[in-house]
């Protein structure tokens, strides 16, 4: 009869532990290979949908990582599918089986890619910001002359990591819900005032346009608030977080201040309010537009305006008792401008102008928005636009309406009155 001594027990334990580690490693590698192959096959079966306008801007054959950012469910995965070439690898880190994926697993992942799919050149990653220190692996791939294309739904997290290991080695692109032209292509409609007003109310989120299920907006909002904001930033007061975003989406195109939100929601400090707004913007739920001033200090302190990422989301989440089509209309024009310009402000002194555009440190455009231009509001709209044109020495200005179209000369200034459906389909501004 063999009686084990202390040395043999220790040796047996080490052997057992080593076997367990091997089994865990093999199991993990096998799981990765299964996920890799499954996702690779599935994404090729997905409907590629309509060709997104962003495709024309993206060149995969560059020595930089391609980064595509945007709100959840705006079509980032579909865009990846449209970009995919032969001999590609793909992984979506939102897969629940990858919830415990760690930085050390990237080497195993690369082995799994090769063993499952053979040698590849293009690496496509969805929501890679879910893994800490992902940028180290991406940097290594770039050093191996691989092509890397990644998506993410949190601009701040992506920017933080990109700024450390990938400085100067990435090209960033923002993907929004469907533009008006993309909406027309998707729904097979013709451009007109009627179709634009339908687009205004429905928005451009592909899931809703495909299902017409209004609950999808609430599901999307809850998903973003919980996963991209509350859990990611360890925010325990989910109730206030939810109330604040609904309040803001109910007041698009209106001014707000951090102090006014602090008094309204009583969240403790102004820094909490600022961080909440920052998280909403990072998740692409909304945008804030500052009042322009040549003094940066005054501009920071001045009230800001808020706009939603999607008019359909805004309309269905809003608590406004009466439909304010004018504010929704202004939001839609903001989105059109935001796709084209990075620096957007509003002007307010004696009068107010909805949008001014700055390019290369110079104000280049002034745009007023009025859904229904009539005798009662005509003077207010013209005077606000003219004041901005005077202030920034502009000879031409734009007034976007629902249906009016005209050109008006006032002294040495020319005002273009244009219907939104023409502006957003032909890019007239």
C-alpha positions in Angstrom: 0.0 0.0 0.0 1.4 3.4 -1.1 1.3 6.1 1.6 2.0 9.5 0.1 4.6 11.7 1.8 4.6 15.5 1.9 6.9 15.7 -1.2 4.7 13.4 -3.3 1.6 15.3 -2.3 3.2 18.6 -3.3 4.2 17.1 -6.6 0.7 15.7 -7.2 -0.8 19.1 -6.4 1.5 20.9 -8.8 0.7 18.4 -11.5 -3.0 18.8 -10.9 -2.8 22.6 -11.0 -0.7 22.5 -14.2 -3.3 20.2 -15.8 -6.1 22.5 -14.7 -4.3 25.5 -16.2 -3.7 23.6 -19.5 -7.4 22.6 -19.6 -8.5 26.1 -18.9 -6.2 27.4 -21.6 -7.3 24.8 -24.1 -10.9 25.4 -23.3 -10.5 29.2 -23.7 -8.7 28.7 -27.0 -11.3 26.3 -28.2 -14.0 28.7 -27.1 -12.3 31.6 -28.9 -11.9 29.5 -32.1 -15.6 28.7 -31.9 -16.7 32.3 -31.4 -14.3 33.5 -34.2 -15.6 31.1 -36.7 -19.2 31.6 -35.7 -19.0 35.4 -35.9 -17.0 35.3 -39.2 -19.7 33.2 -40.8 -22.6 35.1 -39.4 -21.5 38.6 -40.4 -21.1 37.4 -44.0 -24.8 36.3 -43.9 -26.0 39.7 -42.7 -27.8 42.0 -45.1 -25.2 44.6 -46.1 -28.0 47.1 -46.3 -27.8 50.4 -48.3 -24.4 51.8 -49.1 -23.5 54.3 -46.3 -22.2 57.7 -47.4 -19.3 57.3 -45.0 -17.9 54.5 -47.3 -16.7 57.1 -49.8 -14.5 58.7 -47.1 -12.8 55.5 -45.8 -9.7 54.1 -47.4 -8.6 50.8 -45.7 -5.2 50.6 -47.3 -3.5 53.2 -45.1 -0.9 52.7 -42.4 -3.3 53.9 -39.7 -6.0 52.3 -37.6 -9.5 53.2 -38.8 -11.8 54.2 -36.0 -15.5 54.4 -36.5 -17.5 56.0 -33.6 -21.2 56.4 -33.1 -24.3 55.7 -31.1 -25.3 52.1 -30.6 -27.4 50.6 -33.4 -26.7 53.3 -35.9 -25.2 50.8 -38.3 -21.5 50.5 -37.4 -21.4 46.7 -37.7 -23.2 47.0 -41.1 -20.6 49.5 -42.2 -17.9 47.2 -41.2 -19.6 44.5 -43.3 -19.6 46.8 -46.3 -15.9 47.5 -45.8 -14.8 43.9 -45.4 -12.4 42.4 -48.0 -11.2 38.9 -48.5 -9.0 37.3 -45.8 -10.4 39.3 -43.0 -10.8 38.6 -39.3 -13.7 39.9 -37.3 -14.7 39.9 -33.6 -17.6 41.7 -31.8 -16.6 42.2 -28.2 -20.3 42.6 -27.2 -20.6 38.8 -27.4 -21.6 37.8 -23.8 -19.2 34.8 -24.1 -16.3 37.4 -24.2 -17.4 39.2 -21.0 -14.2 38.1 -19.2 -11.9 38.7 -22.2 -8.6 40.2 -20.9 -5.6 41.9 -22.4 -3.6 38.7 -22.1 -6.2 36.9 -24.3 -5.3 38.9 -27.4 -2.4 36.6 -28.2 -4.7 33.6 -28.0 -7.3 35.5 -30.1 -4.7 36.0 -32.8 -3.8 32.3 -32.7 -7.5 31.5 -33.0 -7.9 33.7 -36.0 -5.1 32.0 -37.8 -6.0 28.5 -36.8 -9.7 29.0 -37.7 -9.4 31.2 -40.8 -5.9 31.0 -42.1 -3.6 34.0 -42.7 -5.4 37.3 -42.9 -4.5 41.0 -43.4 -7.6 42.9 -42.3 -8.7 43.0 -38.6 -12.2 44.2 -37.9 -13.2 44.8 -34.2 -16.6 45.8 -32.9 -16.8 47.7 -29.5 -13.2 47.0 -28.7 -13.2 49.6 -25.9 -14.8 46.9 -23.7 -11.3 45.4 -23.2 -8.7 47.3 -21.2 -5.5 48.2 -22.9 -6.8 47.1 -26.3 -4.7 49.8 -27.9 -1.5 47.8 -27.2 -2.7 44.9 -29.4 -3.8 47.3 -32.1 -0.4 49.0 -32.0 1.3 45.6 -32.4 -0.9 44.7 -35.4 0.0 48.0 -37.1 3.7 47.3 -36.5 3.1 44.0 -38.3 1.7 46.0 -41.3 -1.9 44.7 -40.6 -5.0 46.7 -41.5 -7.1 47.5 -38.4 -10.6 48.8 -38.4 -12.4 49.2 -35.1 -15.8 50.6 -33.9 -16.9 52.0 -30.6 -19.9 53.6 -29.0 -18.0 55.7 -26.5 -16.0 58.6 -27.9 -14.1 59.5 -24.7 -12.9 55.9 -24.0 -11.7 55.5 -27.5 -10.0 58.9 -27.6 -8.2 58.3 -24.3 -6.6 55.0 -25.4 -5.9 56.3 -28.9 -4.1 59.2 -27.5 -1.6 57.0 -25.5 -0.4 54.2 -27.7 -1.7 55.3 -31.1 -0.9 59.0 -31.3 -0.7 60.0 -34.9 -1.5 56.4 -36.1 -5.3 56.5 -36.4 -8.0 58.1 -38.5 -11.3 58.8 -36.9 -14.8 58.7 -38.5 -18.2 59.4 -36.9 -21.2 57.4 -38.1 -24.6 58.9 -37.4 -28.1 57.4 -38.0 -29.3 57.6 -41.6 -29.0 61.0 -43.2 -32.0 62.2 -45.3 -30.4 60.8 -48.5 -29.7 57.5 -46.8 -33.3 57.4 -45.5 -34.6 58.0 -49.0 -32.5 55.1 -50.4 -33.5 52.8 -47.5 -37.2 53.5 -47.8 -37.2 53.8 -51.6 -38.8 57.3 -51.5 -38.3 60.4 -53.6 -37.0 63.6 -52.1 -39.8 66.0 -51.3 -41.2 68.1 -48.5 -43.6 65.2 -47.6 -40.8 62.6 -47.3 -38.7 65.0 -45.3 -41.4 65.5 -42.8 -41.8 61.8 -42.4 -38.1 61.5 -41.9 -38.3 64.3 -39.4 -40.7 62.3 -37.3 -39.2 58.9 -37.7 -35.5 59.7 -37.6 -32.8 57.6 -39.1 -32.1 54.7 -36.7 -32.2 51.6 -38.9 -33.8 49.3 -36.3 -36.8 51.5 -35.9 -37.2 52.1 -39.7 -37.1 48.3 -40.1 -39.6 47.4 -37.4 -41.6 50.5 -36.6 -41.5 49.4 -33.0 -41.5 52.5 -30.9 -40.3 50.4 -27.9 -36.9 50.1 -29.6 -36.2 53.7 -28.7 -36.7 53.1 -25.0 -34.7 49.8 -25.2 -31.8 51.7 -26.9 -31.9 54.5 -24.3 -31.9 52.0 -21.4 -29.1 50.0 -22.9 -26.9 53.1 -23.4 -27.6 54.5 -19.9 -27.0 51.2 -18.2 -24.0 49.8 -20.1 -22.2 52.9 -21.5 -22.9 55.3 -18.6 -24.0 53.9 -15.2 -21.9 50.6 -15.2 -18.9 52.1 -17.0 -18.7 55.1 -14.7 -20.0 53.5 -11.5 -22.9 55.8 -11.2 -25.4 54.5 -8.6 -28.0 57.2 -8.9 -29.6 55.7 -12.1 -32.9 57.4 -11.4 -31.5 60.9 -11.7 -29.4 59.9 -14.7 -32.5 58.7 -16.5 -34.5 61.8 -15.5 -31.9 64.2 -16.7 -31.5 62.6 -20.2 -35.3 62.6 -20.7 -35.5 66.2 -19.6 -32.7 67.2 -22.0 -34.3 65.2 -24.9 -37.6 66.9 -24.1 -36.0 70.4 -24.4 -33.9 70.1 -27.6 -32.9 73.4 -29.2 -33.4 75.2 -25.9 -30.7 76.8 -23.7 -29.6 75.3 -20.4 -26.9 75.9 -17.8 -25.2 73.4 -15.5 -26.5 75.5 -12.5 -30.1 75.2 -13.7 -29.7 71.4 -14.0 -28.1 71.3 -10.5 -31.1 73.1 -9.0 -33.6 71.0 -10.9 -32.2 67.6 -10.1 -30.3 68.3 -6.8 -27.4 65.9 -7.6 -25.0 67.3 -5.1 -22.4 69.3 -7.1 -21.9 71.1 -10.4 -19.2 68.6 -11.2 -21.7 65.7 -11.2 -23.9 67.6 -13.6 -20.9 68.3 -15.9 -19.9 64.7 -15.8 -23.4 63.4 -16.6 -23.6 65.7 -19.7 -20.1 64.6 -20.7 -21.2 60.9 -20.5 -24.3 61.6 -22.6 -22.2 63.3 -25.3 -19.5 60.6 -25.2 -22.2 58.0 -25.9 -23.6 60.1 -28.8 -27.0 60.5 -27.2 -26.9 64.3 -27.5 -24.7 67.2 -28.4 -24.3 70.6 -26.7 -23.7 73.7 -28.7 -22.1 76.7 -27.1 -22.9 80.4 -27.6 -20.1 81.9 -29.6 -17.9 84.5 -28.0 -14.4 85.6 -28.8 -13.6 85.3 -25.1 -13.2 81.6 -24.2 -14.0 82.3 -20.6 -17.4 83.9 -21.5 -18.2 81.1 -23.9 -17.6 78.5 -21.2 -19.9 80.3 -18.8 -22.7 81.1 -21.2 -25.7 78.9 -21.6 -25.5 76.0 -24.1 -28.1 74.5 -26.4 -28.8 70.8 -26.6 -29.6 68.6 -29.6 -30.4 64.9 -29.9 -28.6 62.4 -32.1 -31.9 61.4 -33.7 -35.2 63.2 -34.1 -37.1 59.9 -33.9 -35.5 59.1 -30.5 -36.2 62.6 -29.3 -39.8 62.5 -30.4 -40.5 59.2 -28.8 -38.6 59.7 -25.5 -39.7 63.3 -25.0 -42.1 64.2 -22.2 -43.4 67.3 -24.0 -47.2 67.2 -23.9 -47.6 69.0 -27.2 -45.6 68.3 -30.4 -43.2 71.2 -31.1 -42.3 70.5 -34.7 -40.2 73.7 -34.8 -37.7 72.4 -32.3 -37.6 69.0 -33.9 -37.0 70.7 -37.2 -34.2 72.7 -35.8 -32.7 69.5 -34.4 -32.8 67.9 -37.8 -30.9 70.8 -39.4 -28.3 70.7 -36.6 -27.7 67.0 -37.5 -27.3 67.9 -41.1 -24.7 70.6 -40.2 -23.0 68.3 -37.6 -22.3 65.7 -40.3 -20.4 68.3 -42.3 -18.9 70.7 -39.7 -17.0 70.2 -36.4 -17.3 73.7 -35.0 -21.0 74.8 -34.6 -22.1 77.6 -32.3 -25.2 79.8 -31.9 -25.2 83.5 -31.8 -27.0 85.7 -29.3 -26.7 89.3 -28.5 -29.6 91.7 -29.1 -31.0 89.1 -31.5 -30.4 85.4 -31.9 -29.2 83.3 -34.8 -29.5 79.5 -34.5 -26.2 78.4 -36.0 -22.9 79.9 -37.0 -20.1 77.8 -38.5 -16.4 78.3 -37.7 -13.8 77.0 -40.1 -10.0 77.5 -39.6 -10.7 80.1 -36.8 -13.0 82.1 -38.9 -16.8 82.3 -38.9 -17.9 81.3 -42.4 -21.6 80.8 -42.3 -24.7 81.9 -40.5 -27.9 79.8 -40.6 -31.3 80.6 -39.2 -34.0 77.8 -39.0 -37.7 78.4 -39.1 -40.2 75.7 -39.8 -43.1 77.9 -41.0 -41.9 81.3 -42.1 -44.8 83.8 -42.0 -45.7 87.5 -41.5 -45.7 87.1 -37.7 -42.2 85.7 -37.3 -40.5 87.0 -40.5 -38.9 90.1 -38.9 -37.6 88.2 -35.9 -36.0 85.5 -38.1 -34.5 88.0 -40.6 -33.2 90.4 -37.9 -31.4 87.6 -36.0 -29.7 86.4 -39.1 -28.8 89.9 -40.2 -27.3 90.7 -36.8 -25.0 87.6 -37.0 -24.1 88.5 -40.6 -23.1 92.0 -39.5 -21.2 90.7 -36.4 -19.1 88.3 -38.5 -18.8 90.3 -41.7 -20.8 87.8 -43.8 -22.3 88.8 -47.2 -24.5 85.8 -47.5 -26.7 84.0 -45.0 -29.2 81.1 -45.0 -32.7 80.7 -43.7 -33.9 77.1 -43.7 -37.7 76.5 -43.8 -40.1 73.7 -44.4 -41.3 74.8 -47.8 -40.4 78.4 -48.6 -37.7 79.1 -51.2 -36.5 82.6 -52.3 -33.5 85.0 -52.4 -33.7 88.3 -50.7 -31.3 91.2 -51.0 -31.1 93.5 -48.0 -28.7 96.3 -48.7 -25.4 94.6 -49.5 -26.4 91.2 -48.0 -28.0 88.2 -49.7 -30.2 85.8 -47.8 -30.9 82.4 -49.3 -34.3 81.0 -48.2 -34.2 77.3 -48.7 -36.5 74.3 -47.9 -34.9 71.6 -45.7 -35.6 68.8 -48.1 -33.5 70.5 -50.8 -30.8 71.5 -48.3 -30.4 68.0 -46.9 -30.6 66.2 -50.2 -28.4 68.5 -52.2 -26.0 69.8 -49.5 -26.7 73.4 -50.4 -25.1 74.9 -47.2 
